[in-house]
Amino acid sequence: MAHSRRTFLKNSVLAAAATGAFPWNTFSAPTKKDVIGLQLYCVRDAMKTDPAGSLKKLADMGYVYVEHAGYGDRKFYGYSPKDFKVLLDGLGLKMISGHTRFGHDSWDAGKNDFTDKWKETVEDAAIAGQQFVISPWIDNDVQKDYDALLKLMDLFNKSGELCKAHGMKFGYHNHWFEFNTVLNNQKMFDIIMQKTDPALVAQQLDMGNLYNGGAIAIAIVMQYPGRFELMHVKDEIAAPAGSEEKYESTILGEGIVNTKQVCDTGRKSGTKYFIIEQESYQGKDPFDCCKTDLAILKKWGY
């Protein structure tokens, strides 16, 4: 039954797109060049043991842009921000964005200001050359509390102002719970979209994660045209029996996401940054998957 409903919704959305029922097709083709990058979580184990060698492999494949998921204790994969930028520069790479959790504990209510730790996080991102500082999570207690979520969205906007002062932009990256959690009779994702200022908070749509929350990527892109400055480019297949989630990522074009159409639709309404992310490999080598995914995205005209 769930599969039939998913298929019906998917077909309904595609039919609406073909007839022009959604506003996205009123946008002209973008004039800015696409930015194709890789989320380094794709090769997370290798980045732990040999970050320099791993980055060289990616550069040799043709990657120019990367997104980190390895910042802590004021270091990126063991390197100071300055040294990591030197490493990237030497390989012809640029780190346009990175994932660092932001929450209520990033704000000091007593001082009515950000904690020193969060200020340092933003400063280090700027030193490393980032354009976006992206939070990839909302704490479990906030997921259950409407008022706490509203307060966090206010802090998101404040963080946007802080990042702007450093020449960057704050952002948020979804998982699945935003689409199947309802607070105050609204889905959490809709609250996030309503309460964040697009001028201060960029939205990075993970087109794969949302399937585990019962959403359909193309429908979300059409619902919010022009809101997704960045995308995590993914495809999804059914996860093995016994997995915590229904779906896991796979090679682009081999799953249920209709990845090319989601990218094309986002592109028409202003998405510029397309960050490949494959977290599961079905027995393949992670680096081979990164190489294949890049070739596919380029074949699609990106």
Protein Blocks (a to p, Z undefined) as FASTA:
>chain_A
ZZmmmmmmmmmmmmmmmnopafklmpccdfbdcdddddfklmmmmmmmmmmlmmmmmmmn
opabdcddbdgehiaehiafklmmmmmmmnopacfbdcddddfklpcfklopacfklmmm
mmmmmmnopabdcdfbdcfklmmmmklmmmmmmmmmmmmmmmmmnopacdddddklmmmc
ceehiafklmmmmmpcfklmccdddfklmmmnopafklmmmmmghkambacdddddddde
hiabfbdcddehiamnommlmmmmmmmnopabdcdddfbgghpafklmmmmmmmmmmmno
ZZ
